[in-house]
């Protein structure tokens, strides 16, 4: 065991498998999360102050659910916040002043009184996706240049349980040379990241980029010029597959990428590490889970709500004005107060509250499906998960062929 291992109390235990799918527990210090699981994307700091739960429009309303605020009926929603992902880049999405930015990173999120009801696993990504595609970030009257040192400093000060190195995601139209150049810069960051975070007591995830086997293999080959494969293996606690955001609605490309990713991880000796896929659409969850992905993050619950979309199921959305709240027994739809907000915008204090209630309902639908999927895998045979996919993804015409492909590839095919 290396010195870095002994400092961190990170453990990933797989308790059951079904084909390529696996279920288990990721423990980081005192925090535990069951896998496979979904980390909803949430901005903790949205321009406001403590009195407004640090603001952020619809994000504020979701945070009020998270902390059981009186304003949203004081229900207990903590089980749906067993993991949350927030981005370093979200800190400056709201044109904050330097003073406010400094305040936001002054204390760990979970140690602030206002957020103390939140005890889930906090994943803070590096923000590379956003910053580096925009040539730096703009505050209202200051500039923070995000390099590896700054990104880690922010992750640490905000009290992350899971962090990733600062990376340079590839774009679909990058040339081979551009991809190698990005891998080289990510390699430099990884070397610095491991040095800076050697006493970090949470989990460190290595970002992996590529759409297929040869791209991911080339990426790892390039970064091992900066850090040996042995060091990567002993220092990192998980893998975060990135660069798939531009392909998040291309089911076929996602499936190819994850199948190839599992092969690359196996060939490089990383297959025991938990595999996270960054920034996907939640409808892809059942199939990617069947392929062996352990966690996801998604803002679909929020983005759908912002467009007035109410989940009838993981696969089906209706406009909230057409929703039948009687059909849902979730705590949002069961609350007279919140149903009133969703039914008629005149009832809600603000539009963000109406849509925030819808977002919370959407998140509950997703989290309940995740729990069902874990139950299927816990049975240690493929049939329950195949049945689940048949009754959900395969019922949806555009995704049926992908469901069949995944069942044949990862779950041993259909029995007669
Ligand atoms: Zn509901």
Boltz pocket constraint, residues with backbone or C-beta under 6 A from the ligand:
constraints:
  - pocket:
      binder: B
      contacts: [[A, 325], [A, 328], [A, 329], [A, 330], [A, 331], [A, 332], [A, 333], [A, 334], [A, 361], [A, 364]]
      max_distance: 6.0
